[in-house]
């Protein structure tokens, strides 16, 4: 949370910005998400292209990776990072190979 002094500095910055506009509550209540109005303004094809989800499609819940904090020796981490892009996948594969070779994982 900003301190009162930081809050005052932010408010001064907003007041000095010629592009900052204060909107009445009534106008804010009438606003709609772009997804709802884009088609009417620019057409369906362009609207669909703008609101299309980017990136890879989500995996099913059972196949998603899990975020985990893991304490690793610095030299080991640097060795993996030094392999370049994909080092996390490489580390995951090494852990999977170890777990398989020690029969720690259920058979698929």
Backbone as a chain_set.jsonl record, in Angstrom:
{"seq": "XXXXXXXXXXXXXXXXXXXXXXXXXXXXXXXXXXXXXXXXXXXXXXXXXXXXXXXXXXXXXXXXXXXXXXXXXXXXXXXXXXXXXXXXXXXXXXXXXXXXXXXXXXXX", "coords": {"N": [[0.849, -1.181, 0.0], [0.519, 2.227, -0.803], [2.216, 4.947, 0.85], [0.872, 7.816, 2.635], [2.226, 10.067, 1.602], [3.216, 9.091, -0.84], [0.794, 8.507, -2.058], [-0.25, 11.101, -2.318], [1.625, 12.16, -4.119], [1.094, 10.575, -6.346], [-1.545, 11.382, -6.873], [-1.066, 14.077, -7.525], [0.395, 13.725, -9.87], [-1.542, 12.574, -11.529], [-3.38, 14.681, -11.657], [-1.834, 16.526, -13.054], [-1.578, 15.381, -15.52], [-2.49, 15.81, -18.798], [-3.965, 14.039, -20.304], [-5.43, 12.529, -18.569], [-8.643, 11.649, -17.507], [-11.565, 12.328, -15.732], [-14.225, 10.285, -15.063], [-17.763, 10.372, -14.928], [-19.812, 8.606, -12.549], [-22.18, 7.553, -13.629], [-21.528, 7.25, -16.335], [-19.515, 5.352, -16.186], [-21.0, 3.163, -15.262], [-22.477, 2.59, -17.537], [-20.642, 1.544, -19.259], [-19.29, -1.195, -21.168], [-17.729, -4.412, -21.515], [-15.121, -4.761, -23.951], [-15.345, -7.067, -25.486], [-18.093, -7.406, -25.702], [-18.965, -5.322, -27.363], [-17.289, -4.933, -29.556], [-17.753, -6.378, -31.981], [-19.947, -5.081, -33.136], [-18.795, -2.643, -33.702], [-16.399, -3.009, -35.243], [-16.807, -5.242, -36.801], [-17.437, -8.804, -37.107], [-15.32, -10.654, -37.843], [-12.874, -9.224, -37.453], [-13.198, -8.569, -34.768], [-13.263, -11.115, -33.561], [-10.634, -11.898, -34.077], [-9.235, -10.086, -32.491], [-10.007, -10.684, -29.841], [-9.289, -13.274, -29.52], [-7.932, -15.986, -27.734], [-4.566, -16.149, -26.822], [-1.503, -18.036, -27.195], [-0.662, -21.336, -25.964], [-3.17, -23.9, -25.861], [-5.0, -24.633, -22.858], [-4.017, -27.35, -20.788], [-5.62, -30.449, -19.819], [-6.74, -30.783, -16.401], [-5.405, -32.917, -15.038], [-3.019, -33.13, -16.394], [-1.535, -30.861, -16.12], [1.287, -28.872, -15.149], [2.789, -28.412, -11.894], [3.288, -25.716, -9.735], [6.09, -25.323, -7.7], [8.098, -24.686, -4.902], [11.5, -25.202, -4.697], [14.456, -26.165, -3.2], [17.649, -25.901, -4.378], [21.041, -26.731, -4.987], [23.24, -24.058, -5.787], [25.2, -24.457, -7.843], [24.215, -26.639, -9.253], [21.783, -25.655, -10.217], [22.733, -23.543, -11.851], [24.127, -25.05, -13.737], [22.066, -26.355, -15.109], [20.638, -24.112, -16.074], [22.551, -23.109, -17.773], [22.31, -24.661, -19.982], [20.546, -23.44, -21.585], [17.505, -22.272, -23.209], [14.644, -24.054, -22.164], [15.599, -25.372, -19.975], [14.209, -25.962, -17.64], [12.42, -27.947, -18.398], [14.268, -29.899, -19.077], [15.354, -30.421, -16.544], [13.061, -31.403, -15.274], [12.657, -33.716, -16.805], [14.96, -35.167, -16.102], [14.473, -35.629, -13.385], [12.164, -37.157, -13.637], [13.163, -39.426, -15.007], [14.89, -40.437, -13.04], [13.012, -41.01, -11.004], [11.473, -42.963, -12.301], [13.418, -44.97, -12.759], [13.902, -45.777, -10.183], [11.576, -46.848, -9.446], [9.574, -45.17, -8.404], [7.39, -43.996, -9.467], [3.995, -44.544, -10.522], [3.104, -47.109, -12.866], [2.38, -46.326, -16.24]], "CA": [[0.0, 0.0, 0.0], [1.325, 3.455, -0.819], [2.163, 5.814, 2.018], [0.123, 9.036, 2.309], [3.055, 10.941, 0.751], [3.207, 8.493, -2.184], [-0.57, 8.706, -2.567], [-0.353, 12.508, -2.714], [2.441, 12.319, -5.329], [0.341, 9.949, -7.435], [-2.676, 12.267, -7.172], [-0.53, 15.246, -8.232], [0.745, 13.277, -11.214], [-2.789, 12.409, -12.275], [-3.927, 16.023, -11.895], [-0.996, 17.227, -14.025], [-1.62, 14.668, -16.804], [-3.568, 16.355, -19.626], [-4.763, 12.956, -20.877], [-6.232, 11.897, -17.529], [-10.02, 12.119, -17.547], [-12.409, 11.842, -14.651], [-15.507, 9.863, -15.633], [-18.881, 10.325, -13.978], [-20.244, 7.257, -12.175], [-23.214, 7.1, -14.578], [-20.853, 6.822, -17.558], [-18.818, 4.098, -15.869], [-22.017, 2.116, -15.177], [-22.941, 2.266, -18.893], [-19.557, 0.913, -20.006], [-19.375, -2.625, -21.379], [-16.454, -4.986, -21.944], [-14.878, -4.687, -25.392], [-15.853, -8.301, -26.086], [-19.53, -7.26, -25.963], [-19.305, -4.289, -28.347], [-16.361, -4.869, -30.687], [-18.355, -6.902, -33.215], [-20.796, -4.03, -33.716], [-17.974, -1.512, -34.099], [-15.406, -3.308, -36.286], [-17.164, -6.447, -37.54], [-17.215, -10.062, -36.396], [-14.028, -11.258, -38.146], [-11.814, -8.476, -36.771], [-13.428, -8.682, -33.326], [-12.825, -12.444, -33.157], [-9.171, -11.915, -34.106], [-8.721, -9.293, -31.364], [-10.291, -11.279, -28.531], [-8.843, -14.661, -29.54], [-6.943, -16.358, -26.715], [-3.233, -16.369, -27.35], [-0.697, -19.048, -26.525], [-1.043, -22.742, -26.04], [-4.42, -24.205, -25.159], [-4.798, -25.188, -21.514], [-4.049, -28.807, -20.694], [-6.574, -30.942, -18.819], [-6.244, -30.615, -15.032], [-4.497, -33.992, -14.653], [-1.769, -33.061, -17.148], [-0.882, -29.572, -15.886], [2.443, -28.831, -14.246], [2.502, -27.864, -10.57], [4.303, -24.798, -9.234], [6.651, -25.833, -6.454], [9.363, -24.097, -4.48], [12.45, -26.288, -4.534], [15.792, -25.672, -2.851], [18.634, -26.604, -5.192], [22.382, -26.161, -4.886], [23.449, -23.062, -6.843], [25.961, -24.966, -8.987], [23.325, -27.511, -10.032], [20.855, -24.774, -10.93], [23.469, -22.848, -12.912], [24.45, -26.027, -14.781], [20.858, -26.532, -15.933], [20.353, -22.849, -16.771], [23.581, -22.927, -18.807], [21.926, -25.407, -21.182], [19.736, -22.536, -22.404], [16.045, -22.365, -23.175], [14.159, -25.412, -21.942], [16.322, -26.0, -18.867], [13.26, -26.491, -16.65], [11.936, -29.218, -18.944], [15.387, -30.821, -18.945], [15.43, -30.804, -15.137], [11.882, -32.232, -15.02], [12.906, -35.019, -17.431], [15.962, -35.866, -15.293], [13.788, -36.091, -12.17], [11.247, -38.229, -14.051], [13.984, -40.605, -15.291], [15.331, -40.966, -11.753], [11.847, -41.589, -10.316], [11.124, -44.214, -13.005], [14.461, -46.0, -12.542], [13.813, -46.199, -8.795], [10.192, -47.341, -9.285], [8.854, -44.244, -7.533], [6.199, -43.556, -10.183], [3.117, -45.64, -10.955], [3.24, -47.447, -14.299], [1.325, -45.756, -17.092]], "C": [[0.893, 1.243, 0.0], [1.166, 4.239, 0.483], [1.322, 7.043, 1.658], [0.912, 9.984, 1.396], [3.083, 10.418, -0.684], [1.844, 8.682, -2.841], [-0.749, 10.138, -3.074], [0.441, 12.754, -4.001], [1.738, 11.718, -6.535], [-0.819, 10.847, -7.85], [-2.218, 13.517, -7.917], [-0.175, 14.892, -9.677], [-0.486, 13.119, -12.091], [-3.367, 13.771, -12.628], [-3.133, 16.767, -12.957], [-1.043, 16.589, -15.414], [-2.782, 15.187, -17.647], [-4.452, 15.27, -20.241], [-5.641, 12.246, -19.847], [-7.629, 12.519, -17.523], [-10.774, 11.522, -16.367], [-13.77, 11.509, -15.246], [-16.582, 9.864, -14.565], [-19.311, 8.876, -13.729], [-21.265, 6.715, -13.167], [-22.568, 6.567, -15.859], [-20.125, 5.492, -17.33], [-19.812, 2.944, -15.823], [-22.508, 1.69, -16.559], [-21.875, 1.545, -19.711], [-19.75, -0.601, -20.062], [-18.001, -3.153, -21.792], [-16.335, -4.937, -23.467], [-15.45, -5.907, -26.102], [-17.331, -8.173, -26.47], [-19.836, -6.298, -27.107], [-18.416, -4.249, -29.586], [-16.986, -5.308, -32.005], [-19.207, -5.847, -33.915], [-19.949, -2.9, -34.287], [-17.063, -1.841, -35.284], [-15.716, -4.561, -37.104], [-16.724, -7.706, -36.816], [-15.801, -10.615, -36.608], [-12.889, -10.553, -37.396], [-11.954, -8.582, -35.254], [-12.948, -10.036, -32.819], [-11.301, -12.528, -33.106], [-8.591, -11.168, -32.906], [-8.908, -9.986, -30.02], [-9.882, -12.748, -28.453], [-7.791, -14.888, -28.463], [-5.622, -16.656, -27.378], [-2.539, -17.503, -26.601], [-1.235, -20.448, -26.705], [-2.383, -22.951, -25.363], [-4.121, -24.844, -23.802], [-4.881, -26.708, -21.558], [-5.13, -29.213, -19.711], [-5.932, -30.906, -17.427], [-5.223, -31.68, -14.638], [-3.143, -33.94, -15.338], [-0.99, -31.77, -16.898], [0.297, -29.721, -14.943], [2.017, -28.173, -12.934], [3.635, -26.915, -10.189], [4.775, -25.295, -7.873], [7.94, -25.09, -6.144], [10.298, -25.244, -4.141], [13.824, -25.698, -4.24], [16.824, -26.543, -3.554], [19.988, -25.938, -4.984], [22.616, -25.209, -6.057], [24.188, -23.596, -8.064], [25.111, -25.88, -9.871], [22.359, -26.656, -10.853], [21.552, -24.07, -12.089], [23.814, -23.793, -14.058], [23.242, -26.247, -15.696], [20.551, -25.265, -16.726], [21.326, -22.629, -17.927], [23.241, -23.696, -20.085], [21.028, -24.577, -22.093], [18.247, -22.765, -22.233], [15.623, -23.826, -23.021], [14.825, -26.111, -20.769], [15.378, -26.581, -17.828], [12.699, -27.835, -17.101], [13.021, -30.281, -18.81], [15.503, -31.329, -17.508], [14.252, -31.717, -14.775], [12.102, -33.639, -15.584], [13.922, -35.834, -16.632], [15.329, -36.413, -14.011], [12.844, -37.243, -12.494], [12.033, -39.52, -14.303], [14.445, -41.263, -13.989], [14.165, -41.668, -11.046], [11.419, -42.901, -10.971], [12.13, -45.313, -12.689], [14.441, -46.522, -11.112], [12.391, -46.636, -8.413], [9.386, -46.482, -8.305], [7.549, -43.782, -8.158], [5.321, -44.741, -10.519], [3.324, -45.895, -12.451], [2.068, -46.843, -15.054], [0.982, -46.704, -18.189]], "O": [[1.895, 1.3, 0.714], [0.118, 4.196, 1.128], [1.084, 7.285, 0.475], [0.335, 10.628, 0.519], [2.985, 11.195, -1.634], [1.754, 8.981, -4.031], [-1.331, 10.356, -4.136], [-0.023, 13.48, -4.88], [1.78, 12.286, -7.627], [-1.052, 11.051, -9.041], [-2.897, 13.974, -8.836], [-0.421, 15.677, -10.593], [-0.47, 13.49, -13.264], [-3.795, 13.996, -13.76], [-3.706, 17.567, -13.695], [-0.593, 17.197, -16.385], [-3.94, 15.026, -17.262], [-5.576, 15.555, -20.657], [-6.503, 11.448, -20.214], [-7.783, 13.741, -17.534], [-10.624, 10.341, -16.054], [-14.4, 12.365, -15.867], [-16.357, 9.417, -13.441], [-19.183, 8.026, -14.61], [-21.219, 5.535, -13.512], [-23.007, 5.555, -16.404], [-20.131, 4.617, -18.196], [-19.503, 1.851, -16.298], [-22.915, 0.541, -16.736], [-22.188, 0.988, -20.763], [-20.294, -1.21, -19.14], [-17.198, -2.411, -22.359], [-17.332, -5.057, -24.18], [-15.983, -5.788, -27.205], [-17.769, -8.767, -27.456], [-20.868, -6.441, -27.762], [-18.763, -3.594, -30.568], [-16.768, -4.672, -33.036], [-19.187, -5.736, -35.141], [-20.35, -2.264, -35.261], [-16.96, -1.052, -36.223], [-14.958, -4.904, -38.011], [-15.78, -7.695, -36.025], [-15.15, -11.007, -35.639], [-12.046, -11.206, -36.78], [-10.957, -8.675, -34.538], [-12.301, -10.115, -31.775], [-10.739, -13.152, -32.206], [-7.565, -11.577, -32.362], [-8.045, -9.88, -29.148], [-10.105, -13.399, -27.432], [-6.873, -14.085, -28.299], [-5.575, -17.347, -28.395], [-2.949, -17.876, -25.502], [-2.144, -20.695, -27.498], [-2.705, -22.26, -24.396], [-3.102, -25.514, -23.634], [-5.706, -27.278, -22.272], [-5.521, -28.417, -18.858], [-4.71, -30.989, -17.304], [-4.251, -31.358, -13.954], [-2.211, -34.626, -14.918], [0.112, -31.61, -17.421], [0.307, -30.578, -14.059], [1.011, -27.467, -12.879], [4.808, -27.269, -10.307], [3.97, -25.643, -7.008], [8.775, -24.889, -7.026], [9.937, -26.15, -3.39], [14.292, -24.821, -4.966], [16.872, -27.757, -3.356], [20.069, -24.72, -4.823], [22.239, -25.511, -7.189], [23.855, -23.241, -9.194], [25.269, -25.892, -11.092], [22.148, -26.908, -12.039], [21.011, -24.012, -13.194], [23.796, -23.389, -15.221], [23.387, -26.314, -16.917], [20.24, -25.336, -17.915], [20.966, -22.031, -18.941], [23.806, -23.425, -21.145], [20.774, -24.957, -23.236], [17.792, -23.363, -21.258], [16.177, -24.716, -23.667], [14.641, -27.314, -20.581], [15.701, -27.588, -17.197], [12.523, -28.748, -16.294], [12.732, -31.429, -18.471], [15.722, -32.519, -17.279], [14.428, -32.695, -14.049], [11.78, -34.632, -14.932], [13.774, -37.049, -16.495], [15.623, -37.537, -13.604], [12.734, -38.196, -11.722], [11.616, -40.591, -13.863], [14.4, -42.486, -13.85], [14.316, -42.784, -10.549], [11.043, -43.846, -10.278], [11.752, -46.445, -12.39], [14.928, -47.624, -10.862], [12.054, -46.773, -7.237], [8.622, -46.997, -7.489], [6.689, -43.236, -7.466], [5.828, -45.834, -10.774], [3.679, -44.985, -13.2], [0.93, -46.844, -14.585], [0.117, -46.408, -19.013]]}, "num_chains": 1, "name": "protein.A"}
